[in-house]
Amino acid sequence: MGVRTWIGSWPVYRQLTGTDPLGRGAAAKSGPTARLEPRVARADRVVKSVCPYCAVGCGQNVYVQDGKVTQIEGDPDSPISRGRLCPKGAASLQLTTGGAREHQVLYRRPHGTEWERLDLDTAMDMIADRVIAARRDGWEWEADQVRTRRTLGIASLGGATLDNEENYLIKKLFTAMGAIQIENQARV
């Protein structure tokens, strides 16, 4: 490499001799930087979503390549967040691709000290049995000589990322089971 080429590769020299006197454009760009491409450039599609962490409901663009989530960024079209995400929302890619993500049902028996793996059908049957038992054990036909026909053994608190339609269906389900403690946080 000649001296002239070597000096010409310096950003300060390019800044002083080129068309970028403030050094914020071409003068500051190196060869490796010029070859960089955005992480989302190769995505097959973009799916609109909502951040799962809090009740604000910030919009997210989920970039998918070959059926796998490759990047999650703030949605600039969202009237709520206008493309910005908090640190937790910006790290939500780890929810789908993180090494600590469990892909099987884990169960720890009462008073147990170890987790055991269950298949999904067994876990769903256990949940259904416990819901039925909680409804039965907490059922109240009347209170203070007033007919109530309700269960106090089941309650529901809807998540922040559920929309109004999902909360409507959950409300119908729990009301049909006789639950009266039902709340949601639908702000999106």
N, C-alpha and C positions, 0 to 999 in steps of 0.2 A: 504494500500500500504506500503510495507516494505521500509526501508531506502535504501537498495541496489537497489530496483526497481526504487525508486524515484530519486536517484543519477544517475542511468543508463539512465533515461529519459532526462537528461541534454545534450544539444548538445555539450557543451565544454568537458564533460566527454567522450562522444562517439568519439569526435575528438582526444583526447589525447590517448585513449586506443584502438581505432579501426584502420581500414585501410585507413582512410581519414584524414591525419594530417593537410591538408589545410582547412578542413571544408567546402568544396564546393560540396559535394556529399551526401552520406548516413548519415554522421554525422549531417548534417544540416537539414535533412528531418524529419519532425514530422509525426505522425500518420495521422492527417487530411490532410497534404500536400500529403502524399503517396496515399490517396484515391481520390485526385482531378483528373478530366479528362478534356481534352480540350473541349472548347465550341462547336467545330465542330465534335466531336466524333460520335454524333447520327444523323448527317445529312444524308438524303436519297440520295442527289446528290449535285454536285458542278457545277455551271454554270459560265463560263468565261464571264467577262464583262469589261467595260471600265468606269473609274471614270467620273461622269458627270460634274465636276466642272470647269476645265480649259482646255486649248488646249494641255496640255502635253500628255494626253491619257494614263495615268497609268493603268496597268492591274489590275483587281480585280477578286478574287474568291468569288462567292456568294454561300453561303451554304443554302440549302433548306431542311426543315424537314416538312413533312405532308403538302406540298404545300405552306409553309410560309417561308419567308427569316428569318434565325436565326442568321446569322453572315456574315459580309463582311470583307475580308482581302486582302492584297496585293498579287498579283499573282507572285510567284517566277519565273515563266516561261516567264514573260513579258520582252522583251529586252529593254523596255523603263524605267520601274521602278524597275525591278529585285526584286519584292516582297515588295517594300517600298511604303508607302502612306504618303502624308502630313496630317496634323491634320484634314483638311476638308474632304479629301478622307477617312481617317480612321473613320470618324463619319458619313459616308454616309448610314449606316444602319438606321439612323433616317429618311432618306428620305422615307423609306418603312414602318417603324414601329413606328415612332414618334407620340406622342399624339397630336402634333400640325398639323399633316398632314390632309388636307381637302380631303374629299371623294365625295364632291358634288360641282357643279358649283356655284360660288358666283358672283353676279353681283351688281354693284352700278351704278344707273342711273346717267346721267349727272347732275351735281350740287346736287346730293343726298348726304346724310350723313350716310345712313345705307346700309348694304349689304343685299341682298335678295337671296334666293336659287332659282335656275332654274334647270329644268330637262335638260339632255344633248341634246335632240333633239331640244328644244327651243334655247339653246345656239348655237348649230351648225347652225341652220337656221339664227340666228342673225349675226353670223360671215359671212356666205355666202352672206347675203343681203348687209352687209357692204363692203365686197370685191367687189361685183358687182357695188355698188354705187361709191366706190373709183376709180374703173377702169373707169367707165362712166364719173365721174366728172373730172378726171384728164387726160382724153384722149386728145391726140394731134395728129391731122392728118398731120400737117406740121408746120415747124418752119423756119422762114427766107426764105420762098418760097422753102423749101426743104421738100420733103415728108418724114415724120417720122413714122407715124402710131405706136404710143407708148403711154404708160400711165406714168405720173409722180406722180400718186397718190398711187402707190404701190412700196414698196422696200422689199428686203429680205436680212437678215443677218443670215447665217446658223450657227448653234451651234457648239461648239468645239467637241462634242461627235458624230457628224454625220460623217459617213465614206464617202469615195468618191462616192460610188454608190448612197447613199441617197442624197448627194449634187447634183449629176448628175440629179436625178429625180426632185428635187426641182427646179433646173435651167431650166429644160424642162417645168415644170408647169408654172413658173413665166414668162418665155420667151413667152410661148403660150398665156398668158394673156396680153402681151405687155409691161411688166415691163423691165426696163433697169438697174435699180440699184439693182444688185444681187451680193452678196459676200458670201463666205463661209470660214471656217477655218478648213479644213480637213487635219489633221496631223497624223491620225492613219491609 
